[in-house]
Amino acid sequence: MSSSSSSLSKSDLQILLAHSPTPQLIYLHHPHHPSTSLPPLPEQCRVAKLDTVEYHTPRLLLSGILHKLGGNDEAGEVNTWDGFSLKFREWWSMRHTKGKGKGKAKANGHGNGVGNGHGTGDRERDEVVVIMITKAERLRTVFGNGWAVITRISELTGVPCTVLLASAAPWDHVRPHRADAPEPLHFYLPPPTREDILAELLPGSAHPLYPRFLDLLISTVLPLVTSPISELHYLALSLWPIYTSTLPPHLEMTLLSLQFPDPESPPEPLNITIKLLTDLKHQLSLALAAAIENLIPRQIGGYEFQQAMTPGPGKARILPKLPSLEMPLAARFLLVGAYCASYNPAKSDVRLFGRAAGVSGKRKKGGGTRRAGYGRTRVGKVPQRLLGPKPFPLDRLLAIFASIYAEHAPRPPDLQATYGGESSSSDGADELDGWLPTVAEQAAKAERRTKRDREREDRWDEEVEALMLSVKFLGLIPELEAQGLLRRVSPVDRLDNVMLRCEIDYETSKTIAKDLKITLDEYLYEAVM
């Protein structure tokens, strides 16, 4: 069996692990299945299954392997690889010596044979030890660049065991950069067929319309979901009550947890006709389209979705709006700036966010005029909104925030500029006396107004700069990271050149910008459809 094979099935994996000796390293690639629904391993395998999300440090992962294999034994905790190796060998030697006495009887000819693996005395010897680690692509974040030591547990400890790494990413994206890991035996779990999906979902209801409903759901949604069975099961639970909400009384309505109108005289069985199926399909079309946009990305719960989309007399089938994000004013400006930084090229910042003083003292955003066809992309170039957000440095985010905040944030009354359109009481005293000012007096008044406006602008810029240097403002960035609105791309322990990425979508950022009285499209390099 070649180590480069990639079309092995679930039964092949079970047969391979059912007989010793087993390979030291197996890589299970499952892009169409979640890590919680992987195929079961043979019963004779002693399995330690761990998830790198839960066991996210070397201490947790190494100690978890010992606890999973030792059962109720007090294995303790280990912090280093050396401590894990000693305890792992100690655990194996204890299990090996337990069956040693009974193994002598078989060696003297009183058993079924030597090394046949069918005697009860050598059960501990023939038991296959499997260390299964799911979401293996995160092992680099757990152990760092030296995570390849996990792939050589059997070789470094001397304990015969199999390391099974499972991930939705291919091995070429997971393998160590140093190439210090052995080449694993590859297994690929193909996507479930339509028959497999129906076999899993059909026991959900015995109603005669349920197979027709599943056919409609699978035909519409199957290409859009990555974990077909679990996602379709979730959608079926949410859409099935909407699909059957307008059915007339029929004999099978008890399967929908409904009671007969007259228990003494049950209604007739449901007559399934083409007209009935067509009406139910049109009835579900709006809810099905809304489920693709809201239920699959989990933007709304299943119960709320049912309550909003179930048809009724005089009822508007409209989904409730998402609650607004409750956050400080500066945090909202930060999110708008982060979205612009993630979807705009850095070369466009001067044109979009540059602020220069004009002749009249008025601050004008933008460093130039937009070229013809602005907002359009060249033929063959994929728009950034389809490629996703790009990381950006923290300094760029602060510069964009300063520009947007100084332009749109509410100012104190004493710092609101007049822009040469208003006159003070002292400047208009001569006009009240009936005498027209001379040209020199008018120029002097305009110069004084311009000077006052520039002083106000300078004072406002100083306040914005003081806000950005405050501890409270800098503490907003970790808070937005904790809420999942920003993501730190650079290592956590790096203090210089911090790289961030915006995690909100266009609609959310547009809603936040609208609350701040900002037209978001004016600050985006590409036109967002």
LOKOLKE-412446 format. One record per residue (C-alpha): residue in one letter; residue number from 0; x, y, z. Coordinates in steps of 0.2 Angstrom, whole numbers. Example, Ala and Ser with C-alpha at 12.3 -4.5 7.8 and 13.67 -1.06 7.14 Angstrom:
BEGIN
torti=A&roba=0&u=62&v=-22&w=39
torti=S&roba=1&u=68&v=-5&w=36
REM end
This chain:
BEGIN
torti=M&roba=0&u=0&v=0&w=0
torti=S&roba=1&u=8&v=16&w=-6
torti=S&roba=2&u=10&v=31&w=6
torti=S&roba=3&u=4&v=42&w=-8
torti=S&roba=4&u=-13&v=34&w=-10
torti=S&roba=5&u=-28&v=46&w=-8
torti=S&roba=6&u=-43&v=36&w=-12
torti=L&roba=7&u=-45&v=24&w=3
torti=S&roba=8&u=-62&v=22&w=11
torti=K&roba=9&u=-68&v=21&w=29
torti=S&roba=10&u=-68&v=2&w=28
torti=D&roba=11&u=-50&v=2&w=23
torti=L&roba=12&u=-45&v=13&w=37
torti=Q&roba=13&u=-54&v=1&w=50
torti=I&roba=14&u=-46&v=-14&w=42
torti=L&roba=15&u=-29&v=-6&w=43
torti=L&roba=16&u=-30&v=-2&w=61
torti=A&roba=17&u=-38&v=-19&w=66
torti=H&roba=18&u=-22&v=-28&w=63
torti=S&roba=19&u=-5&v=-25&w=70
torti=P&roba=20&u=8&v=-19&w=66
torti=T&roba=21&u=0&v=-3&w=61
torti=P&roba=22&u=8&v=12&w=52
torti=Q&roba=23&u=16&v=25&w=64
torti=L&roba=24&u=8&v=40&w=55
torti=I&roba=25&u=-9&v=42&w=46
torti=Y&roba=26&u=-16&v=58&w=39
torti=L&roba=27&u=-35&v=58&w=37
torti=H&roba=28&u=-41&v=72&w=25
torti=H&roba=29&u=-60&v=76&w=27
torti=P&roba=30&u=-65&v=92&w=19
torti=H&roba=31&u=-83&v=87&w=18
torti=H&roba=32&u=-86&v=80&w=35
torti=P&roba=33&u=-85&v=89&w=52
torti=S&roba=34&u=-72&v=82&w=65
torti=T&roba=35&u=-86&v=76&w=76
torti=S&roba=36&u=-93&v=64&w=63
torti=L&roba=37&u=-78&v=55&w=58
torti=P&roba=38&u=-79&v=36&w=55
torti=P&roba=39&u=-77&v=25&w=71
torti=L&roba=40&u=-61&v=16&w=74
torti=P&roba=41&u=-61&v=-3&w=77
torti=E&roba=42&u=-65&v=-9&w=95
torti=Q&roba=43&u=-48&v=-17&w=98
torti=C&roba=44&u=-40&v=0&w=96
torti=R&roba=45&u=-37&v=10&w=112
torti=V&roba=46&u=-40&v=28&w=106
torti=A&roba=47&u=-35&v=44&w=113
torti=K&roba=48&u=-45&v=57&w=103
torti=L&roba=49&u=-40&v=75&w=106
torti=D&roba=50&u=-45&v=92&w=98
torti=T&roba=51&u=-32&v=105&w=96
torti=V&roba=52&u=-45&v=119&w=100
torti=E&roba=53&u=-48&v=112&w=117
torti=Y&roba=54&u=-30&v=106&w=120
torti=H&roba=55&u=-22&v=122&w=114
torti=T&roba=56&u=-6&v=121&w=123
torti=P&roba=57&u=8&v=108&w=124
torti=R&roba=58&u=4&v=105&w=143
torti=L&roba=59&u=-14&v=101&w=139
torti=L&roba=60&u=-11&v=91&w=123
torti=L&roba=61&u=3&v=80&w=131
torti=S&roba=62&u=-6&v=78&w=147
torti=G&roba=63&u=-23&v=74&w=138
torti=I&roba=64&u=-15&v=60&w=129
torti=L&roba=65&u=-9&v=52&w=145
torti=H&roba=66&u=-26&v=54&w=153
torti=K&roba=67&u=-36&v=47&w=138
torti=L&roba=68&u=-25&v=32&w=137
torti=G&roba=69&u=-23&v=29&w=156
torti=G&roba=70&u=-42&v=30&w=159
torti=N&roba=71&u=-45&v=33&w=178
torti=D&roba=72&u=-26&v=31&w=182
torti=E&roba=73&u=-18&v=46&w=190
torti=A&roba=74&u=-6&v=51&w=176
torti=G&roba=75&u=-3&v=68&w=182
torti=E&roba=76&u=2&v=83&w=171
torti=V&roba=77&u=17&v=85&w=160
torti=N&roba=78&u=25&v=101&w=154
torti=T&roba=79&u=39&v=95&w=143
torti=W&roba=80&u=42&v=82&w=130
torti=D&roba=81&u=54&v=73&w=141
torti=G&roba=82&u=41&v=71&w=155
torti=F&roba=83&u=28&v=64&w=142
torti=S&roba=84&u=41&v=51&w=135
torti=L&roba=85&u=45&v=45&w=153
torti=K&roba=86&u=26&v=43&w=158
torti=F&roba=87&u=21&v=36&w=141
torti=R&roba=88&u=35&v=22&w=142
torti=E&roba=89&u=30&v=19&w=160
torti=W&roba=90&u=12&v=17&w=156
torti=W&roba=91&u=16&v=5&w=141
torti=S&roba=92&u=28&v=-6&w=152
torti=M&roba=93&u=15&v=-8&w=165
torti=R&roba=94&u=2&v=-14&w=153
torti=H&roba=95&u=15&v=-25&w=145
torti=T&roba=96&u=20&v=-34&w=161
torti=K&roba=97&u=1&v=-37&w=166
torti=G&roba=98&u=-1&v=-50&w=152
torti=K&roba=99&u=17&v=-57&w=153
torti=G&roba=100&u=12&v=-71&w=165
torti=K&roba=101&u=-2&v=-77&w=155
torti=G&roba=102&u=9&v=-75&w=139
torti=K&roba=103&u=21&v=-88&w=146
torti=A&roba=104&u=8&v=-102&w=145
torti=K&roba=105&u=5&v=-98&w=127
torti=A&roba=106&u=24&v=-99&w=124
torti=N&roba=107&u=24&v=-116&w=132
torti=G&roba=108&u=11&v=-123&w=120
torti=H&roba=109&u=-4&v=-121&w=131
torti=G&roba=110&u=-12&v=-108&w=121
torti=N&roba=111&u=-19&v=-105&w=103
torti=G&roba=112&u=-1&v=-101&w=97
torti=V&roba=113&u=13&v=-89&w=99
torti=G&roba=114&u=9&v=-71&w=93
torti=N&roba=115&u=-7&v=-76&w=84
torti=G&roba=116&u=-16&v=-61&w=93
torti=H&roba=117&u=-32&v=-72&w=98
torti=G&roba=118&u=-27&v=-77&w=116
torti=T&roba=119&u=-34&v=-67&w=131
torti=G&roba=120&u=-17&v=-67&w=139
torti=D&roba=121&u=-9&v=-56&w=126
torti=R&roba=122&u=-24&v=-44&w=124
torti=E&roba=123&u=-15&v=-30&w=131
torti=R&roba=124&u=0&v=-34&w=119
torti=D&roba=125&u=-11&v=-35&w=103
torti=E&roba=126&u=-21&v=-19&w=108
torti=V&roba=127&u=-18&v=-6&w=95
torti=V&roba=128&u=-14&v=11&w=103
torti=V&roba=129&u=-21&v=26&w=92
torti=I&roba=130&u=-18&v=44&w=96
torti=M&roba=131&u=-31&v=54&w=86
torti=I&roba=132&u=-29&v=73&w=84
torti=T&roba=133&u=-42&v=82&w=75
torti=K&roba=134&u=-40&v=100&w=67
torti=A&roba=135&u=-22&v=95&w=65
torti=E&roba=136&u=-19&v=111&w=55
torti=R&roba=137&u=-18&v=120&w=72
torti=L&roba=138&u=-3&v=109&w=79
torti=R&roba=139&u=9&v=123&w=73
torti=T&roba=140&u=0&v=135&w=84
torti=V&roba=141&u=1&v=123&w=99
torti=F&roba=142&u=19&v=117&w=98
torti=G&roba=143&u=27&v=130&w=86
torti=N&roba=144&u=39&v=125&w=72
torti=G&roba=145&u=44&v=110&w=82
torti=W&roba=146&u=27&v=101&w=81
torti=A&roba=147&u=34&v=87&w=70
torti=V&roba=148&u=38&v=78&w=86
torti=I&roba=149&u=20&v=73&w=87
torti=T&roba=150&u=22&v=63&w=71
torti=R&roba=151&u=37&v=53&w=78
torti=I&roba=152&u=29&v=48&w=95
torti=S&roba=153&u=32&v=29&w=92
torti=E&roba=154&u=50&v=32&w=85
torti=L&roba=155&u=55&v=43&w=99
torti=T&roba=156&u=47&v=34&w=114
torti=G&roba=157&u=49&v=16&w=108
torti=V&roba=158&u=30&v=13&w=111
torti=P&roba=159&u=21&v=5&w=96
torti=C&roba=160&u=7&v=17&w=92
torti=T&roba=161&u=-1&v=25&w=78
torti=V&roba=162&u=-3&v=44&w=77
torti=L&roba=163&u=-19&v=48&w=67
torti=L&roba=164&u=-20&v=67&w=61
torti=A&roba=165&u=-37&v=72&w=55
torti=S&roba=166&u=-40&v=89&w=46
torti=A&roba=167&u=-51&v=97&w=33
torti=A&roba=168&u=-35&v=104&w=25
torti=P&roba=169&u=-24&v=94&w=14
torti=W&roba=170&u=-7&v=87&w=20
torti=D&roba=171&u=3&v=99&w=9
torti=H&roba=172&u=-5&v=114&w=18
torti=V&roba=173&u=-1&v=106&w=35
torti=R&roba=174&u=16&v=98&w=33
torti=P&roba=175&u=30&v=106&w=43
torti=H&roba=176&u=41&v=119&w=33
torti=R&roba=177&u=57&v=110&w=39
torti=A&roba=178&u=52&v=94&w=31
torti=D&roba=179&u=56&v=84&w=47
torti=A&roba=180&u=40&v=74&w=48
torti=P&roba=181&u=39&v=57&w=40
torti=E&roba=182&u=27&v=55&w=25
torti=P&roba=183&u=10&v=49&w=32
torti=L&roba=184&u=-2&v=36&w=25
torti=H&roba=185&u=-15&v=47&w=17
torti=F&roba=186&u=-34&v=43&w=18
torti=Y&roba=187&u=-47&v=54&w=10
torti=L&roba=188&u=-65&v=54&w=15
torti=P&roba=189&u=-76&v=57&w=-1
torti=P&roba=190&u=-91&v=68&w=1
torti=P&roba=191&u=-107&v=58&w=5
torti=T&roba=192&u=-118&v=54&w=-9
torti=R&roba=193&u=-136&v=59&w=-11
torti=E&roba=194&u=-141&v=41&w=-5
torti=D&roba=195&u=-130&v=43&w=10
torti=I&roba=196&u=-138&v=60&w=14
torti=L&roba=197&u=-156&v=53&w=12
torti=A&roba=198&u=-152&v=38&w=23
torti=E&roba=199&u=-147&v=50&w=37
torti=L&roba=200&u=-161&v=62&w=35
torti=L&roba=201&u=-176&v=51&w=32
torti=P&roba=202&u=-178&v=45&w=49
torti=G&roba=203&u=-182&v=63&w=55
torti=S&roba=204&u=-200&v=61&w=51
torti=A&roba=205&u=-212&v=47&w=45
torti=H&roba=206&u=-224&v=60&w=36
torti=P&roba=207&u=-227&v=56&w=18
torti=L&roba=208&u=-222&v=73&w=12
torti=Y&roba=209&u=-205&v=72&w=21
torti=P&roba=210&u=-196&v=63&w=6
torti=R&roba=211&u=-202&v=76&w=-6
torti=F&roba=212&u=-197&v=90&w=6
torti=L&roba=213&u=-179&v=83&w=7
torti=D&roba=214&u=-178&v=81&w=-12
torti=L&roba=215&u=-182&v=100&w=-13
torti=L&roba=216&u=-170&v=105&w=0
torti=I&roba=217&u=-156&v=94&w=-6
torti=S&roba=218&u=-158&v=100&w=-24
torti=T&roba=219&u=-157&v=118&w=-19
torti=V&roba=220&u=-144&v=119&w=-4
torti=L&roba=221&u=-132&v=104&w=-7
torti=P&roba=222&u=-119&v=114&w=-17
torti=L&roba=223&u=-119&v=128&w=-4
torti=V&roba=224&u=-115&v=118&w=12
torti=T&roba=225&u=-98&v=111&w=17
torti=S&roba=226&u=-104&v=98&w=30
torti=P&roba=227&u=-119&v=92&w=20
torti=I&roba=228&u=-127&v=80&w=33
torti=S&roba=229&u=-126&v=91&w=48
torti=E&roba=230&u=-130&v=107&w=39
torti=L&roba=231&u=-145&v=99&w=30
torti=H&roba=232&u=-151&v=92&w=46
torti=Y&roba=233&u=-151&v=109&w=54
torti=L&roba=234&u=-160&v=117&w=39
torti=A&roba=235&u=-173&v=103&w=39
torti=L&roba=236&u=-177&v=106&w=57
torti=S&roba=237&u=-180&v=124&w=54
torti=L&roba=238&u=-189&v=123&w=37
torti=W&roba=239&u=-200&v=108&w=39
torti=P&roba=240&u=-213&v=117&w=50
torti=I&roba=241&u=-214&v=131&w=38
torti=Y&roba=242&u=-217&v=119&w=23
torti=T&roba=243&u=-231&v=110&w=32
torti=S&roba=244&u=-239&v=125&w=41
torti=T&roba=245&u=-253&v=127&w=28
torti=L&roba=246&u=-258&v=109&w=26
torti=P&roba=247&u=-277&v=105&w=29
torti=P&roba=248&u=-282&v=92&w=42
torti=H&roba=249&u=-277&v=75&w=37
torti=L&roba=250&u=-274&v=58&w=45
torti=E&roba=251&u=-255&v=60&w=46
torti=M&roba=252&u=-255&v=77&w=55
torti=T&roba=253&u=-251&v=68&w=71
torti=L&roba=254&u=-234&v=65&w=64
torti=L&roba=255&u=-232&v=84&w=65
torti=S&roba=256&u=-236&v=84&w=83
torti=L&roba=257&u=-254&v=91&w=79
torti=Q&roba=258&u=-271&v=85&w=85
torti=F&roba=259&u=-286&v=81&w=75
torti=P&roba=260&u=-300&v=94&w=75
torti=D&roba=261&u=-312&v=80&w=80
torti=P&roba=262&u=-304&v=66&w=89
torti=E&roba=263&u=-319&v=55&w=87
torti=S&roba=264&u=-319&v=56&w=68
torti=P&roba=265&u=-301&v=57&w=61
torti=P&roba=266&u=-299&v=65&w=44
torti=E&roba=267&u=-294&v=57&w=28
torti=P&roba=268&u=-276&v=53&w=23
torti=L&roba=269&u=-267&v=67&w=14
torti=N&roba=270&u=-270&v=67&w=-5
torti=I&roba=271&u=-253&v=71&w=-13
torti=T&roba=272&u=-255&v=79&w=-30
torti=I&roba=273&u=-244&v=90&w=-41
torti=K&roba=274&u=-254&v=105&w=-37
torti=L&roba=275&u=-251&v=102&w=-18
torti=L&roba=276&u=-233&v=100&w=-21
torti=T&roba=277&u=-232&v=115&w=-32
torti=D&roba=278&u=-241&v=126&w=-19
torti=L&roba=279&u=-229&v=120&w=-5
torti=K&roba=280&u=-214&v=123&w=-16
torti=H&roba=281&u=-219&v=142&w=-19
torti=Q&roba=282&u=-224&v=143&w=-1
torti=L&roba=283&u=-206&v=138&w=4
torti=S&roba=284&u=-197&v=148&w=-9
torti=L&roba=285&u=-195&v=164&w=1
torti=A&roba=286&u=-190&v=155&w=17
torti=L&roba=287&u=-178&v=144&w=7
torti=A&roba=288&u=-169&v=160&w=0
torti=A&roba=289&u=-169&v=168&w=17
torti=A&roba=290&u=-162&v=152&w=25
torti=I&roba=291&u=-147&v=153&w=13
torti=E&roba=292&u=-143&v=170&w=18
torti=N&roba=293&u=-146&v=169&w=36
torti=L&roba=294&u=-147&v=152&w=43
torti=I&roba=295&u=-132&v=144&w=35
torti=P&roba=296&u=-120&v=158&w=41
torti=R&roba=297&u=-129&v=157&w=58
torti=Q&roba=298&u=-135&v=175&w=58
torti=I&roba=299&u=-151&v=171&w=66
torti=G&roba=300&u=-158&v=156&w=76
torti=G&roba=301&u=-169&v=143&w=70
torti=Y&roba=302&u=-184&v=147&w=81
torti=E&roba=303&u=-183&v=165&w=77
torti=F&roba=304&u=-183&v=161&w=59
torti=Q&roba=305&u=-198&v=149&w=60
torti=Q&roba=306&u=-208&v=163&w=69
torti=A&roba=307&u=-204&v=176&w=56
torti=M&roba=308&u=-206&v=165&w=40
torti=T&roba=309&u=-221&v=155&w=45
torti=P&roba=310&u=-235&v=161&w=34
torti=G&roba=311&u=-251&v=168&w=42
torti=P&roba=312&u=-266&v=178&w=38
torti=G&roba=313&u=-261&v=197&w=36
torti=K&roba=314&u=-243&v=192&w=42
torti=A&roba=315&u=-228&v=200&w=34
torti=R&roba=316&u=-214&v=187&w=32
torti=I&roba=317&u=-199&v=198&w=37
torti=L&roba=318&u=-184&v=193&w=47
torti=P&roba=319&u=-180&v=204&w=62
torti=K&roba=320&u=-166&v=215&w=60
torti=L&roba=321&u=-150&v=211&w=69
torti=P&roba=322&u=-147&v=221&w=85
torti=S&roba=323&u=-135&v=235&w=84
torti=L&roba=324&u=-118&v=234&w=91
torti=E&roba=325&u=-117&v=243&w=107
torti=M&roba=326&u=-100&v=251&w=108
torti=P&roba=327&u=-92&v=268&w=111
torti=L&roba=328&u=-91&v=281&w=98
torti=A&roba=329&u=-73&v=279&w=95
torti=A&roba=330&u=-74&v=260&w=93
torti=R&roba=331&u=-87&v=263&w=79
torti=F&roba=332&u=-75&v=274&w=70
torti=L&roba=333&u=-62&v=262&w=72
torti=L&roba=334&u=-72&v=248&w=64
torti=V&roba=335&u=-76&v=259&w=49
torti=G&roba=336&u=-58&v=263&w=47
torti=A&roba=337&u=-53&v=245&w=49
torti=Y&roba=338&u=-65&v=240&w=35
torti=C&roba=339&u=-58&v=253&w=24
torti=A&roba=340&u=-40&v=247&w=28
torti=S&roba=341&u=-44&v=229&w=24
torti=Y&roba=342&u=-53&v=232&w=7
torti=N&roba=343&u=-43&v=247&w=1
torti=P&roba=344&u=-25&v=247&w=-6
torti=A&roba=345&u=-13&v=257&w=4
torti=K&roba=346&u=-9&v=268&w=-11
torti=S&roba=347&u=-26&v=275&w=-11
torti=D&roba=348&u=-26&v=281&w=7
torti=V&roba=349&u=-19&v=299&w=2
torti=R&roba=350&u=-33&v=301&w=-10
torti=L&roba=351&u=-47&v=295&w=0
torti=F&roba=352&u=-42&v=301&w=18
torti=G&roba=353&u=-30&v=315&w=15
torti=R&roba=354&u=-35&v=331&w=23
torti=A&roba=355&u=-28&v=348&w=17
torti=A&roba=356&u=-32&v=366&w=21
torti=G&roba=357&u=-40&v=376&w=8
torti=V&roba=358&u=-39&v=395&w=5
torti=S&roba=359&u=-54&v=398&w=15
torti=G&roba=360&u=-47&v=388&w=30
torti=K&roba=361&u=-60&v=374&w=26
torti=R&roba=362&u=-54&v=356&w=28
torti=K&roba=363&u=-56&v=346&w=12
torti=K&roba=364&u=-55&v=327&w=13
torti=G&roba=365&u=-46&v=318&w=-2
torti=G&roba=366&u=-30&v=323&w=-10
torti=G&roba=367&u=-37&v=324&w=-28
torti=T&roba=368&u=-51&v=321&w=-40
torti=R&roba=369&u=-57&v=303&w=-44
torti=R&roba=370&u=-52&v=297&w=-61
torti=A&roba=371&u=-64&v=292&w=-75
torti=G&roba=372&u=-72&v=275&w=-71
torti=Y&roba=373&u=-67&v=276&w=-53
torti=G&roba=374&u=-73&v=261&w=-43
torti=R&roba=375&u=-72&v=249&w=-57
torti=T&roba=376&u=-59&v=235&w=-59
torti=R&roba=377&u=-49&v=230&w=-74
torti=V&roba=378&u=-54&v=215&w=-84
torti=G&roba=379&u=-47&v=199&w=-76
torti=K&roba=380&u=-44&v=207&w=-59
torti=V&roba=381&u=-54&v=200&w=-45
torti=P&roba=382&u=-62&v=213&w=-34
torti=Q&roba=383&u=-56&v=213&w=-16
torti=R&roba=384&u=-73&v=211&w=-9
torti=L&roba=385&u=-73&v=194&w=-17
torti=L&roba=386&u=-56&v=189&w=-11
torti=G&roba=387&u=-59&v=194&w=8
torti=P&roba=388&u=-51&v=206&w=20
torti=K&roba=389&u=-32&v=209&w=19
torti=P&roba=390&u=-22&v=212&w=35
torti=F&roba=391&u=-15&v=230&w=38
torti=P&roba=392&u=-3&v=238&w=51
torti=L&roba=393&u=-9&v=246&w=66
torti=D&roba=394&u=-1&v=263&w=61
torti=R&roba=395&u=-12&v=263&w=45
torti=L&roba=396&u=-28&v=260&w=55
torti=L&roba=397&u=-24&v=274&w=67
torti=A&roba=398&u=-20&v=286&w=53
torti=I&roba=399&u=-37&v=282&w=44
torti=F&roba=400&u=-46&v=284&w=61
torti=A&roba=401&u=-38&v=301&w=64
torti=S&roba=402&u=-44&v=307&w=47
torti=I&roba=403&u=-62&v=300&w=48
torti=Y&roba=404&u=-64&v=305&w=66
torti=A&roba=405&u=-58&v=323&w=63
torti=E&roba=406&u=-70&v=325&w=48
torti=H&roba=407&u=-86&v=317&w=55
torti=A&roba=408&u=-85&v=316&w=74
torti=P&roba=409&u=-96&v=329&w=83
torti=R&roba=410&u=-86&v=344&w=89
torti=P&roba=411&u=-88&v=354&w=105
torti=P&roba=412&u=-98&v=371&w=102
torti=D&roba=413&u=-82&v=381&w=104
torti=L&roba=414&u=-73&v=372&w=91
torti=Q&roba=415&u=-85&v=372&w=77
torti=A&roba=416&u=-78&v=382&w=62
torti=T&roba=417&u=-87&v=396&w=54
torti=Y&roba=418&u=-78&v=394&w=37
torti=G&roba=419&u=-79&v=413&w=33
torti=G&roba=420&u=-98&v=413&w=32
torti=E&roba=421&u=-102&v=421&w=49
torti=S&roba=422&u=-98&v=437&w=57
torti=S&roba=423&u=-95&v=441&w=75
torti=S&roba=424&u=-104&v=455&w=85
torti=S&roba=425&u=-88&v=466&w=85
torti=D&roba=426&u=-85&v=464&w=67
torti=G&roba=427&u=-103&v=469&w=63
torti=A&roba=428&u=-104&v=484&w=74
torti=D&roba=429&u=-99&v=497&w=61
torti=E&roba=430&u=-112&v=489&w=49
torti=L&roba=431&u=-126&v=493&w=62
torti=D&roba=432&u=-121&v=511&w=62
torti=G&roba=433&u=-126&v=512&w=44
torti=W&roba=434&u=-108&v=514&w=37
torti=L&roba=435&u=-102&v=502&w=24
torti=P&roba=436&u=-84&v=495&w=28
torti=T&roba=437&u=-70&v=498&w=17
torti=V&roba=438&u=-61&v=485&w=6
torti=A&roba=439&u=-47&v=485&w=19
torti=E&roba=440&u=-59&v=483&w=33
torti=Q&roba=441&u=-67&v=468&w=24
torti=A&roba=442&u=-51&v=460&w=21
torti=A&roba=443&u=-45&v=462&w=39
torti=K&roba=444&u=-62&v=454&w=45
torti=A&roba=445&u=-60&v=440&w=33
torti=E&roba=446&u=-42&v=437&w=39
torti=R&roba=447&u=-47&v=437&w=57
torti=R&roba=448&u=-61&v=425&w=54
torti=T&roba=449&u=-49&v=413&w=44
torti=K&roba=450&u=-36&v=414&w=59
torti=R&roba=451&u=-50&v=410&w=71
torti=D&roba=452&u=-55&v=395&w=61
torti=R&roba=453&u=-38&v=389&w=59
torti=E&roba=454&u=-35&v=390&w=78
torti=R&roba=455&u=-51&v=380&w=80
torti=E&roba=456&u=-45&v=367&w=68
torti=D&roba=457&u=-28&v=366&w=76
torti=R&roba=458&u=-36&v=364&w=93
torti=W&roba=459&u=-48&v=350&w=87
torti=D&roba=460&u=-33&v=341&w=79
torti=E&roba=461&u=-24&v=342&w=96
torti=E&roba=462&u=-40&v=334&w=104
torti=V&roba=463&u=-40&v=320&w=92
torti=E&roba=464&u=-22&v=316&w=94
torti=A&roba=465&u=-24&v=317&w=113
torti=L&roba=466&u=-38&v=304&w=111
torti=M&roba=467&u=-28&v=292&w=101
torti=L&roba=468&u=-14&v=293&w=114
torti=S&roba=469&u=-25&v=289&w=128
torti=V&roba=470&u=-25&v=272&w=137
torti=K&roba=471&u=-44&v=270&w=136
torti=F&roba=472&u=-43&v=272&w=117
torti=L&roba=473&u=-29&v=260&w=114
torti=G&roba=474&u=-38&v=247&w=125
torti=L&roba=475&u=-52&v=247&w=112
torti=I&roba=476&u=-42&v=237&w=100
torti=P&roba=477&u=-40&v=221&w=112
torti=E&roba=478&u=-59&v=223&w=116
torti=L&roba=479&u=-64&v=223&w=98
torti=E&roba=480&u=-52&v=208&w=96
torti=A&roba=481&u=-61&v=199&w=110
torti=Q&roba=482&u=-78&v=202&w=102
torti=G&roba=483&u=-72&v=194&w=85
torti=L&roba=484&u=-73&v=211&w=76
torti=L&roba=485&u=-55&v=213&w=73
torti=R&roba=486&u=-42&v=199&w=72
torti=R&roba=487&u=-23&v=200&w=76
torti=V&roba=488&u=-14&v=192&w=62
torti=S&roba=489&u=4&v=195&w=69
torti=P&roba=490&u=10&v=185&w=84
torti=V&roba=491&u=2&v=190&w=101
torti=D&roba=492&u=19&v=193&w=109
torti=R&roba=493&u=25&v=205&w=95
torti=L&roba=494&u=25&v=224&w=100
torti=D&roba=495&u=30&v=232&w=84
torti=N&roba=496&u=23&v=230&w=67
torti=V&roba=497&u=6&v=224&w=74
torti=M&roba=498&u=-5&v=217&w=59
torti=L&roba=499&u=-24&v=217&w=61
torti=R&roba=500&u=-38&v=211&w=50
torti=C&roba=501&u=-56&v=217&w=49
torti=E&roba=502&u=-69&v=203&w=52
torti=I&roba=503&u=-85&v=212&w=49
torti=D&roba=504&u=-95&v=212&w=32
torti=Y&roba=505&u=-100&v=226&w=21
torti=E&roba=506&u=-118&v=227&w=28
torti=T&roba=507&u=-112&v=228&w=46
torti=S&roba=508&u=-99&v=242&w=42
torti=K&roba=509&u=-112&v=251&w=31
torti=T&roba=510&u=-124&v=251&w=45
torti=I&roba=511&u=-111&v=257&w=58
torti=A&roba=512&u=-106&v=271&w=45
torti=K&roba=513&u=-124&v=276&w=43
torti=D&roba=514&u=-126&v=279&w=61
torti=L&roba=515&u=-111&v=290&w=61
torti=K&roba=516&u=-118&v=300&w=46
torti=I&roba=517&u=-104&v=293&w=35
torti=T&roba=518&u=-107&v=287&w=17
torti=L&roba=519&u=-96&v=272&w=17
torti=D&roba=520&u=-94&v=271&w=-2
torti=E&roba=521&u=-85&v=287&w=-3
torti=Y&roba=522&u=-71&v=279&w=7
torti=L&roba=523&u=-70&v=263&w=-3
torti=Y&roba=524&u=-58&v=261&w=-18
torti=E&roba=525&u=-70&v=249&w=-26
torti=A&roba=526&u=-88&v=250&w=-29
torti=V&roba=527&u=-97&v=238&w=-18
torti=M&roba=528&u=-112&v=230&w=-25
REM end
